[in-house]
């Protein structure tokens, strides 16, 4: 190689070295300004936070009876207003269940349950615990239970036409599917019934009180009729499980279709033979006009029958139920 060529080669190498050094400095400065996201900078789901009992007392005006919006098997629900004006549903657990579950890990379970986020469930946003007190805070959006629409409000049934009832069924099923199959670890509701399915202002179904069966596992009040016979056979592997949730959902479908209450299981004994014999004019809610296109209601009735009329091992999963109801909902919307 000639002398002139060596000089050019050396200049090129020097220039390349300088370029690499400058590039390294630039990359270092950029990375310093915008560090790689760590676990601390990535968005995370916030779990329920603890509230002092004094804050809950203030939010409910000392648990004023005028703030009561509902009573259930686990306790009383109050409409509360937090310090910043946020409206919440305050569920005050029955003292008997508090005493029987002392030291059970209430806060840990509530934090886990609060990580569940889905359009068809009611979010848990907080909790409070003190001697003799266990309280759960949930979102409050002026929702009314399906039980109220169907069985308590004289005009409620007419507000829910067949299409709306089908959409409510599909939405509730999707919420239950999320609890059963998406949340890790999975959440068994333990008490799927019409009073635990809330309807918001857009007639969207939202499941509430999920995973709270640990507070009263032996309490039959408000549960009889919404769980299968196997539920009470604790020695034989009974208790709350996904299959018993599906049974309860089937009972809700029977209520939506017939307009009748569960009546501690008497509804199933009355409805299942009528569905089997295809006597739908006797079975469907007489407060609504029977539609000319009966296929969606017939299929919904068959789903209800499969959920309620079969033993656990032969019962459809909520995934199978959702697949059918989603198709029915799409047909109705078309």
C-alpha positions in Angstrom: 0.0 0.0 0.0 1.3 3.4 -1.0 2.1 6.2 1.5 -0.8 8.4 0.4 -3.2 5.5 0.7 -2.0 4.7 4.2 -2.7 8.3 5.2 -6.3 8.1 3.8 -6.8 4.8 5.5 -5.6 6.2 8.9 -7.9 9.2 8.5 -10.9 6.9 7.8 -10.2 4.8 10.8 -9.7 7.8 13.1 -13.0 9.3 11.8 -14.8 6.0 12.4 -13.4 5.8 15.9 -14.5 9.3 16.7 -18.0 8.6 15.3 -18.4 5.5 17.5 -17.2 7.4 20.5 -19.7 10.2 19.9 -22.5 7.7 19.2 -21.7 5.9 22.5 -21.9 9.2 24.4 -25.2 10.1 22.8 -26.8 6.7 23.6 -25.6 7.0 27.2 -27.2 10.4 27.6 -30.5 9.2 26.0 -30.6 6.1 28.2 -29.8 8.3 31.3 -32.8 10.6 30.5 -35.2 7.7 29.6 -34.3 4.7 31.7 -35.7 1.3 30.9 -39.1 0.9 32.7 -38.7 -1.1 35.8 -41.4 -2.9 37.8 -41.8 0.3 39.8 -42.5 2.5 36.7 -44.8 0.0 34.9 -48.5 0.6 35.5 -50.0 -1.8 38.1 -53.4 -2.7 39.4 -54.0 -1.0 42.7 -55.5 -3.4 45.3 -58.1 -2.3 47.8 -56.8 0.1 50.4 -57.5 0.1 54.1 -59.8 2.8 55.6 -59.9 3.8 59.2 -63.3 2.9 60.8 -63.7 6.6 61.7 -63.7 7.4 58.0 -66.4 4.8 57.3 -68.4 6.1 60.2 -68.3 9.6 58.8 -69.1 8.5 55.3 -72.3 6.8 56.4 -73.3 9.3 59.1 -72.7 6.8 61.8 -74.3 4.0 59.8 -77.5 5.9 59.6 -80.5 3.7 58.7 -81.6 6.3 56.1 -78.4 5.4 54.2 -79.3 1.7 54.0 -79.7 0.6 50.3 -79.9 -3.2 50.8 -79.6 -6.1 53.2 -78.3 -9.6 52.4 -77.1 -12.8 54.0 -73.8 -11.4 54.8 -74.7 -7.9 56.1 -76.2 -4.5 55.4 -75.2 -2.1 52.6 -75.1 1.6 53.1 -74.6 4.5 50.6 -71.5 6.3 51.8 -69.7 9.5 50.7 -66.0 9.6 51.2 -64.0 12.7 52.1 -63.4 13.7 48.5 -67.1 13.3 47.6 -66.8 9.8 46.1 -70.0 7.8 46.4 -69.4 4.2 47.6 -71.4 1.2 48.6 -70.4 0.2 52.2 -71.1 -3.4 53.1 -71.1 -3.9 56.9 -70.6 -7.6 57.7 -73.0 -9.2 60.2 -71.2 -9.2 63.6 -71.9 -12.9 64.0 -69.8 -13.7 60.9 -67.1 -11.3 62.2 -66.7 -13.2 65.4 -66.7 -16.6 63.7 -63.9 -15.5 61.3 -61.7 -13.6 63.7 -58.1 -13.6 62.5 -59.0 -15.3 59.2 -57.0 -13.0 57.0 -59.8 -10.7 55.9 -57.6 -7.9 54.6 -55.4 -10.3 52.5 -58.5 -11.9 50.9 -60.0 -8.5 50.1 -56.8 -7.2 48.5 -56.7 -10.3 46.3 -60.4 -10.0 45.3 -60.0 -6.3 44.5 -57.5 -7.1 41.8 -60.4 -8.4 39.7 -61.3 -5.8 37.1 -64.0 -6.4 34.4 -66.9 -4.5 32.9 -69.4 -7.1 34.3 -68.3 -7.2 37.9 -68.6 -4.6 40.7 -65.0 -3.5 41.7 -63.9 -3.7 45.4 -62.1 -0.5 46.2 -61.5 -0.7 50.0 -62.0 -2.3 53.3 -62.0 -1.6 57.0 -61.4 -3.9 60.0 -61.6 -3.3 63.7 -62.6 -5.3 66.7 -66.1 -6.6 65.9 -66.1 -4.9 62.5 -65.5 -6.0 58.9 -66.4 -3.6 56.2 -66.1 -3.8 52.4 -66.2 -0.7 50.1 -67.4 -1.2 46.5 -68.2 1.2 43.6 -71.6 2.7 43.8 -73.2 3.8 40.5 -76.9 3.9 41.3 -77.3 0.2 40.5 -80.4 -1.8 41.3 -80.4 -5.6 41.6 -82.0 -7.9 39.1 -84.0 -9.3 42.0 -85.5 -5.9 42.5 -86.4 -5.5 38.8 -88.0 -8.9 38.6 -89.7 -9.5 41.9 -90.0 -6.3 44.0 -90.8 -3.4 41.6 -94.3 -3.7 40.1 -93.2 -2.0 37.0 -89.7 -3.4 36.9 -90.5 -6.5 34.8 -91.9 -4.4 32.0 -88.7 -2.3 32.0 -86.8 -5.4 31.1 -87.9 -6.7 27.7 -86.8 -10.0 26.3 -83.8 -8.5 24.5 -82.6 -6.7 27.6 -83.0 -9.9 29.7 -80.9 -11.8 27.1 -78.2 -9.1 27.3 -78.2 -9.1 31.1 -77.8 -12.9 31.0 -74.9 -12.7 28.6 -73.2 -9.9 30.6 -73.5 -11.7 33.9 -72.2 -14.9 32.3 -69.1 -13.0 31.0 -68.5 -11.6 34.4 -68.6 -15.1 36.0 -66.4 -16.5 33.2 -63.8 -13.8 34.1 -63.9 -14.8 37.8 -63.7 -18.5 36.9 -61.1 -18.6 34.2 -59.2 -15.3 33.9 -58.3 -14.2 37.4 -55.3 -16.0 38.9 -56.0 -17.8 41.1 -59.6 -18.3 40.0 -62.4 -16.9 42.1 -65.4 -19.0 43.0 -68.4 -16.7 43.7 -70.1 -18.9 46.1 -73.6 -17.3 45.9 -74.7 -16.6 42.4 -78.3 -15.3 42.6 -80.4 -12.5 41.2 -79.9 -10.2 44.2 -76.1 -10.4 43.5 -76.5 -9.3 39.9 -76.7 -5.5 39.7 -78.0 -3.6 36.7 -76.5 -0.2 36.0 -78.0 2.8 34.3 -77.2 1.3 30.9 -78.8 -2.0 31.8 -75.4 -3.7 31.9 -75.2 -6.6 34.4 -72.5 -6.5 37.1 -71.8 -9.3 39.5 -71.2 -8.4 43.2 -70.3 -10.2 46.4 -67.9 -12.6 44.6 -65.5 -14.6 46.7 -67.1 -13.7 50.0 -68.4 -17.1 50.9 -65.5 -17.6 53.3 -67.3 -15.2 55.7 -70.3 -17.5 56.1 -69.6 -21.0 54.6 -72.3 -22.7 56.6 -75.0 -20.0 56.4 -78.0 -21.4 54.5 -80.2 -18.3 54.7 -80.3 -16.7 51.2 -78.4 -19.5 49.6 -80.9 -22.4 49.6 -82.2 -23.0 46.0 -79.2 -21.2 44.4 -76.8 -24.1 45.1 -77.0 -27.7 44.2 -77.6 -30.6 46.6 -73.9 -31.5 46.5 -73.1 -28.1 48.1 -74.3 -29.3 51.5 -72.4 -32.6 51.3 -69.0 -31.3 52.7 -67.7 -34.8 53.4 -68.3 -35.8 49.8 -66.3 -32.9 48.3 -69.2 -30.5 48.4 -69.1 -26.8 49.2 -68.8 -23.8 46.9 -67.1 -24.5 43.5 -67.3 -23.5 39.9 -70.0 -26.1 39.2 -72.2 -24.8 42.0 -71.8 -21.3 40.6 -73.0 -22.5 37.3 -76.0 -24.0 39.0 -76.8 -20.7 40.6 -76.5 -19.0 37.2 -78.9 -21.5 35.8 -81.4 -20.5 38.4 -81.0 -16.8 37.5 -81.8 -17.8 33.9 -85.0 -19.5 35.0 -85.9 -16.3 36.9 -85.2 -14.1 33.8 -87.3 -16.4 31.6 -90.2 -17.0 34.0 -90.3 -13.9 36.0 -90.7 -16.0 39.1 -88.6 -16.1 42.2 -86.3 -19.0 43.2 -88.5 -19.9 46.2 -85.7 -22.0 47.7 -85.5 -24.2 44.6 -89.2 -24.7 44.0 -88.8 -22.7 40.7 -86.6 -25.5 39.3 -89.0 -28.2 40.2 -91.8 -26.3 38.4 -89.8 -25.1 35.4 -87.7 -28.0 34.3 -90.6 -30.3 33.3 -92.2 -27.5 31.3 -89.0 -26.9 29.4 -88.6 -30.6 28.8 -92.1 -30.8 27.4 -91.7 -27.5 25.5 -94.6 -25.9 27.2 -93.1 -22.5 26.8 -96.4 -20.5 26.9 -96.9 -21.7 30.5 -93.2 -21.1 31.4 -92.3 -17.7 30.1 -93.0 -14.5 32.1 -96.7 -13.7 31.4 -96.0 -9.9 32.0 -94.2 -9.8 28.6 -95.6 -10.5 25.2 -94.1 -13.7 23.8 -92.0 -12.8 20.7 -92.7 -14.1 17.3 -89.1 -15.4 17.1 -88.9 -17.9 19.9 -85.5 -19.5 19.1 -83.4 -17.3 21.4 -85.7 -17.9 24.4 -85.9 -21.7 23.7 -82.1 -21.9 23.5 -81.8 -19.9 26.7 -84.2 -22.2 28.4 -82.2 -25.2 27.3 -79.0 -23.7 28.7 -80.8 -23.0 32.0 -82.0 -26.6 32.1 -78.5 -28.0 31.5 -77.1 -25.8 34.3 -79.7 -26.8 36.8 -80.9 -30.2 35.7 -77.6 -32.0 35.6 -75.2 -33.2 38.3 -71.9 -31.4 38.7 -69.8 -33.7 36.4 -72.4 -33.4 33.6 -73.0 -29.6 34.0 -71.7 -27.2 31.3 -68.8 -24.9 32.2 -69.3 -21.2 32.3 -67.1 -21.0 29.2 -69.6 -23.1 27.2 -72.5 -21.1 28.6 -70.8 -17.8 27.5 -70.2 -19.1 24.0 -73.9 -19.8 23.5 -75.1 -16.6 25.1 -72.7 -14.5 23.2 -74.1 -15.9 19.9 -77.7 -15.4 21.1 -76.8 -11.8 22.0 -75.3 -11.2 18.6 -78.4 -12.6 16.9 -80.7 -10.3 18.8 -78.5 -7.2 18.0 -78.6 -7.9 14.3 
